Amino acid sequence: MTLFAIIFYLLLLDALVANIIARFGEKRYVRHFRLMSRFFPITKGWTTYYLVLVLYIGYLTMR
């Protein structure tokens, strides 16, 4: 497994977790991480865009 593949799978895992938090745990995220949620608000649009971008980069590199 190459270094690039490891980085890609870590980014993919991060994007999936961010989407799960945005869809199901937004209130808990804001309640437990008040300061961080002010600077990095978790929204469904941003996390979906992040997931699509990671998948697109993975698709381009696998070609």
N, C-alpha and C positions, 0 to 999 in steps of 0.2 A: 504494500500500500504506500503510495507516494505521499509526500508532505502536502501536496495540493489536495489530494483526496481527503486527508484528515481534516484540513481546514474547511473544505466544502461541507463535509458531514457535520462538523461543529456548527457552522453557520446555518445549515439546514435545521439542525436540532434547535438552535436559538430562535429561528424564524417560526418553527412550529409551536414552541413553548410561548412565544410572544402572541401568536394568534389564539392559542387556548386561553391565555390570560385575558386578552382583549374581549373575547367572546363570552367567557363564563366567570371571570374573576375580577372585573374592573373595579367594583366597589371595595373588594378586599385589598386590591393593589393600592388604591387611593388611601384607604384607612391605615394600612400598615407602613406605607412608604410615602408619607406626606410630602417631605422635602423633595424627594426624587420625582414624585408624580407631578410636582409643579414645573420642574424643568424638562421632564420627559413624559408628557401625557401619553397614555396608551390608548390609541384609537383603532377602531376596526379598519379604517381606510389605510392608515400608515402601516399596520402590521400585514395587511393583505398585499400592499405594494412591496413590502420587504420580502415576503415569501415568494412573490412572482419574480422579483429581481434575482433572488438566490437560485430559484429553479431555472431561470433563463441563463444565468452564468454557468450553472451546471450543465445545461443542455449544450451551450456553446463549446464548453471544454471537452465534452464527451464525443463530439463530432469528429 
